């Protein structure tokens, strides 16, 4: 079984989780998006690894590990060379849903350390003092392509936090955008993304569960969407 695919920034490869035969574990693999090369293993684990995001220069993979003692933790693995994965964040709480800013200098993630799931931001890759972005519960942080906003989902509402500066990091206005009930994916994976021109692409579950699992690559996406759903071009 393969699941939870993400793209590398150059669009040449996809990274995904693969079930290990005869083991209760899920490790990370990658392969060429056009199928021109076989898949290669990136991690070996006794637990569950889920890809989260890749640094803009394509050199670092951020992923989530589900550990029986510490819950969801955030790890980093080098993609540009050999080397063992290294821990970025592990606490007695769950940390997941990592999303890197377009310049690769900030990482947003979700933690339940306050008792609610909230969105936080830290420096990347060095970590350090974190900044709380949400209050009252939040999930699924996704950066705008210019890095000036951080989107997240709260109480069936999509919210935008203005990122006023990255040096030093400061947060401006935080305001609701629109109401929408997102499809919830496991382990903090966001079920939506935002295009460069600010349009949202969202996953919606239609019908019942399916027993078929496969990857499909869709090219020329927006003409396909316009044939099915009117898109406001203003």
Buried (B, 14 or more C-beta within 10 A) or exposed (E): EBBBBBBBBEEBBBBBBBBEEEEEBBBBBBBBBEEEEEBEEBBEBEBBBBBBBBBBEBBBBBBBBBBEEBBBBBBBBBBEEEEEBEEBBBEEBBBBBBBBBBEBBBBBBBBBBBEBBBBBBBBBBEEEEBBEBBEEBBBBBBBBEEBBBBBBBBEEBBBBBBBEEBEEBEBEEBEEEEEEEBEBBEBBBBBBBBEEEEEBEBBEEEEEEEEEEEEEEEEEEEEEBEEEEEEEEE
